[in-house]
Amino acid sequence: MTRPTTHRLRVRGWLQALAPLHVGGAGGDPNGALSVAVDGLGRPDVPGTSLAGALRTLLHPVSGPEGGPRGERANSLWGYAEPGSQEGTVSRFVVHDGLLATTTDLNDDAQAAVPLPTARLERRHSVGIDRHTGTAAPGILHSRTVVPQGTFLRLELGLGSTAAQLADDRAVVRGLLALLREGRLRIGAARTRGLGRLALVEDHTDVHEQDLSTPNGLFQALTAPGGGTPWPRTDWAKEKVPADGLLRVHVDWSPAAPVMVRSGTDGFTVDAVPLATAAAPDRIALALPGSALKGALRSHAERIERTARALDSPTAEPGASVPDRAAAFRQQLDQLPAIRLLFGTAPDTGPGGIGALTVDDCTTEQAIPAADWQRVYDPPDEDGSTAHLTALRPYGLERADHVAVDRWTGGSADGRLYSVLEPHGLTWRPLTLTVDLDRLALRDADHQAAAQALFLFLLRDLEAGRISLGYATNRGLGDITVHRITLTLPTEPDPVELADFLTGPRAKDLTHAWRAYLDGTL
């Protein structure tokens, strides 16, 4: 079914990745890292289908009015198809594929002039930790290729309209641009684990309006720069963003011991290397990925609830097969309702769905020149020494050698020597966490207050230094000192200190809800 179109609103500009991004593509090694989507020329891009779906959800959130992404208003703009019938309409939005680029420069065809080289793609590894053994859960290891933060994504979309719809459609476009400007778009995989956040680059974005109902309008659409009458930036750049249902948490902290997440790639002369991510085309920063941070918080949250309930985690029988042990791990994830609400579960373990808690990547303030960082992967000097690593000392990185001691001889155990490139004296950016309170209420209204109470327990323990982050937390690494935690509620613009919130009336209500949850009266 087609739709009449007498006017068209056209947006052309750029989005910038505020965090690494993964939109999966087909092909690649089934035993290797999950690959990113590429176009017909092998250039990394974001398909228009993926971008359109994310934009639709951004404009019509599940917790919003009119039925969310599947509501009548969303269907009228983005189209729909009724399963098992001929009912449906085409979308009035046209969203083009978004080519990924390293700059906002355009060529003569108004396309990205400097596409992102595949050599700049990064790799992230994830593993599940068995709650019973404390080791890697069998069958729960995967890696994915990600687009580095700072990359630009070409944005081109159009909205077909009529004279009767034009006023409303202008408001839709202004609202969409405002949401993009505030960095509220998340797209792709692992959105609640630090990936996929994008923001509009205002200075390189233009909106044009085309009148297709007259010969002069058609001629202008075909010949005028930009393809129509431009909107003054003042008409949309100051559009107010609607309030959301997010609880935002800001954690100022510093390391009390070396803090790092181990990279999946070892160095040439050092075994354990901190995970790094691009901070600029020629500089890198150390990173604590959102997946690792969220995993540490989830493990501690489970420890809190299992302690309160005196409930052990499920485990497979000794000698069980790998599939049985993997199934037992998934049962661990599905056992506690408040945990499921906050952190999410896979669909095959029960009432699946993404969690309400989002944890962003955390990176160091200091950026290291890529040429100096490459020394980690250089071979030793001609005399066999590792003096070339001294170039990293000004950035607070030191090689530390470790060895296991044989309990019988008291000497070094054979084959148990390893080295770690430990970060000392680096300054880390604050941790940022958000909880979607609307999603909590929609998924499980009965347990939403208990999940909020559990989240406050997490913040309290984080502030008290009871949660370690990153690699080798049982071997002297990962201890942190929290200086300040502030909460910004969706109904209150001013942030509040955690200590003040914990002594307020709202915390008392959540405490009662937590007790009722544990007693089984909820």
Secondary structure, 3 states (H helix, E strand, C coil): CCCCCCEEEEEEEEEEECCCECCECCCCCCCCCECECECCCCCEEECHHHHHHHHHHHHCCCCCCCCHHHCHHHHHHHCEECCCCCCEECCCEEECCEEEECCCCECCCCCECCECCHHHCEEEEEEEECCCCCCEEEEEEEEEEEECCCCEEEEEEEEEECCCCHHHHHHHHHHHHHHHHCCCEECCCCHHHCCCEEEECHHHCEEEEEECCCHHHHHHHHHCCCCCEECCHHHCCCCCCCCCCEEEEEEEEEECCCCCCECCCCCCCCCECECEEEEECCEEEEEECHHHHHHHHHHHHHHHHHHHHCCCCCCCCCCCCHHHHHHHHHHHHHCCHHHHHHHEECHHHCCCEECCEEECCEEECCCEEHHHHHHHHCCCCCCCCCHHHHHHHHHCEEEEEEEEECCCCCCEEEEEEEEEEEECCCCECCEEEEEEHHHHHHHCCCCHHHHHHHHHHHHHHHHCCCCCCCCCCCCCCCCEEEEEEEEECCCCCCCEEHHHHHCCHHHHHHHHHHHHHHHCCC
